[in-house]
Amino acid sequence: MTVNLLPPAPAEEATPPDRHQAAPLQPAQKRKAHRSPLAYFLVAPAALAELLVHIIPMVLGVWIAFITLNQLSIANWVNAPFVGLRNFVTALDPSSPIAGQLYGALGRTLLFTVIVVAIAWSMGMLGAVLLTSSFKGRGILRTLFLVPYALPSYVGTIAWAFMFNQRDGAINRFLVDDLGILQDRPFWLLGGNSFWAIVIVTAWQFWPFAFLMLLAALQNIPGDVYEAASLDGASLWKQFTQITLPMVKPANAVLLLIMSLWIFNQFNVPYVLFGPASPEQATLISPLIYQQSFNNWNFGLGGAMSVMLLIVLLIASAFYIRMVLPKGQHDD
Amino acid sequence: MNTKKFRWVAALAVGVVAAGSMTACSADGGSDGGDKTITYWASNQAPTVERDAEVLQESIDRYTEETGVKVDLEVIPWSDLYNRILTAVSSGEGPDVLNIGNTWAVSLQSSGAFVPWEGDALEAIGGQDRFVQSSFATGGAEGQAPTSVPLYGLAYSLYYNTAMFEAAGITEPPATWEEFVEDAKKLTIDTDGDGQIDQWGVTMAGSSISNNAHQAFVRGLQNGGELYNEDGEPDFGNDGVVAGVKEWVDLMAVDKVVSPSDAESVNGSDMAATFADGQAAMFFDQAPTDNLKSRDFTDYAAAPVPMESADATGLEGTQSHVAGINISVFENSDDKDAAIDFVKHLTSDDEQKYLNESFGALPVVTAAYDDPAFQSEAIKLKQVTLADHAQPMPLYPSEGQMETLVGTAIKDLLASAAQGQSVSEDDVKSALEDAASQMSSGQ
């Protein structure tokens, strides 16, 4: 009998969510019946703004990918010649130097994203863990850590550009003149090192964001969980891997997605460091699209590259959201 | 949604979606109310944009006094000017009057966004004959009404430090490229004995796209190579251009007379700074006098750009492109008459004297040359260069792209040289051919 009695209990417990769902439905249906023009009127400004700021530019951007838009057609771009998929073919045709640049930039941007996200996340996590426990001067440190994020991106990057200068930048002065680690002054804004220059500056810029998000997540973990763990003799590392990481997983999942998307689309840092044309070894995908569009006056090709980038990022994001992000029942 | 708004949104789309970033511009053109106001985008000619604004404001004040029309002035740095113009062209919202680099004239002409200078408009500014003809010819493609008229005339010269020449026992500026390299080697020395070279023979702005493109053009022609073939197709990889570009890159890679640090230098004005600091003995530039003066530097003289042989003539005797700044009126201007009138003011004899003297440039109207301000050796030298040893940059609509692609290719070659890699003739050729093929795929 007991066996028979038990199953209904979970079934009973399972009902509340249904009730929850059912409850808001009724007023909604009521409202539907009474929907007045006022509702449309109130929503209209937001809808119009969304249309103007997001939808129309995006549709136009996609359209640009299918036309020849250069200096001949830009003044009268509404009538620019339609070329179908030609821009896409040019961008993807393995025999053309443009496609070579695109594939190179895609691979490089992927690598760049992985490295920067790894550095920014690690530094953010370290900072957040250190600053969760209270000690004197914690407030000051927290504020200080946020400076790179609070500073306008251009300002910070211009300062880095000065520091990276080969002849008299602070970095070479420090490495060569003060420490004497290096004999010759290396170039940071040319050649292979330029890749590491954008990695350093971008990681510097993004780690406070990771720090901020993780700090918020860490503060939601009840302290007694750690107390219990230390009573059981768990080491700090064990506490980190067994408690901290699993508990911040939902925040982490979102943080990694957002950071990856932002960093994948990185434009400001290379533009300020290198000007309109990045060195080949540091050409990321967004600056490449800019180069094709604005330096070479080939907006159609730039548009095609943008559309492909959009598709790649959409697929990757959709995949990631399905696989990693917390499922729907936690959403509310 | 009205058409204007629609176009504006589209300009936004070009910026945001196609490029992932945007260089926005929203200059109100036209007049409002009783006071007539036109907008003017000026290029950066002086050592700072503030100085430009000062010089121009004086001229504008005279114009406003004369006509009652106010001019809203914005001086735009070279790094932004091209993009600002492009955005203005695509949105149809731009200034009434604007300066352009004269090498962009044909590219911008083909956009159809600028008022052609013919008929009444040309008559209003006094007709073609007033202008220096080689400068006027840069205003647009051959056989079409130009969409820009010259404003400032410029040409490349060789600037050299006279004290350093004397110390090295060099009595005359080099006339041939061979002599130039030889002198540069003599001038590249370690003055304080610490084992590091601190005085270089030559300085260049290795990351300046336009400077690099100009050198490709001039050095290419001297070596018998043109950037476009007879059919107007890009042909950057021909032997003459390759040889010319190789000479340029070799200054750093092989002759070692240019500091590797120069590969990072983005602005042409960096050269004048290096030169005035005594870190380099020679450089090629168009109008550095104002910049050098602002640094209180006077120990220098100017000479013609060296050629392959001292008596070269025709294309092989090219020492400069017909450099300069042109001025255009925007087709969408709400007040074209006032805009044309303002161009007339800036190209008048008196203003030409004032402006070009202030900026160390050459007047573009012949009458202004009588002025004593333009009788100096340096100005005479540039006049001779423009008359006998200058060619216009290729007058094709794709000239703008050519400058970017060739200039960037040379920037990358110099970057390799700066990092100690050798740059062979094949490297130069393949870099230039890559640039050419990128250009044809964009057409």
Interface residues (C-beta under 8 A of the other chain):
Chain A: L52 I56 P57 M58 L60 G61 V62 I64 L69 N70 Q71 L72 I74 A75 N76 W77 T90 S96 P97 I98 N165 Q166 R167 R185 F187 L189 L190 G191 N265 F267 N268 Y271 G275 P276 A277 P279 E280 S286 I289 Y290 Q292 S293 F294 N295 N296 W297 N298 F299 L301 G302 G303 S306
Chain B: V9 A10 L12 A13 V14 V16 V17 A18 A19 G20 S21 T23 S79 Y82 N83 L86 V89 S90 G92 S107 L108 S110 S111 G112 A113 S207 I209 S259 P260 S261 A263 E264 V266 E331 P397 G400 Q401 T404 L405 T408 K411 D412 A415 S416 A418 Q419 D434 S437 Q438 M439 S441 G442 Q443
